[in-house]
Amino acid sequence: MMRLAVVLWAVAATTLAGIFIIIVLVVPSLAEHDAKLILPAALSGALIAAPISYAIAKKLTSLPEA
């Protein structure tokens, strides 16, 4: 299950980090401080992806085999 969670994390982390970075760049009040906010946005996307990928991996491994 852990290998599946790591693969899912790689996909989810890049997706969430990209979404958070785009939010920083698009919102005018955040874009004023983009040099300081891009790295924390990317890191928080990677951190938030960890429990999400673990939960999805757990759910996928508990499905009955066809």
Summary of the structure (lengths in Angstrom):
residues: 66
radius of gyration: 15.1
end to end distance: 17.9
largest distance: 52.6
contacts: 174
relative contact order: 0.22
helix: 86%
strand: 0%
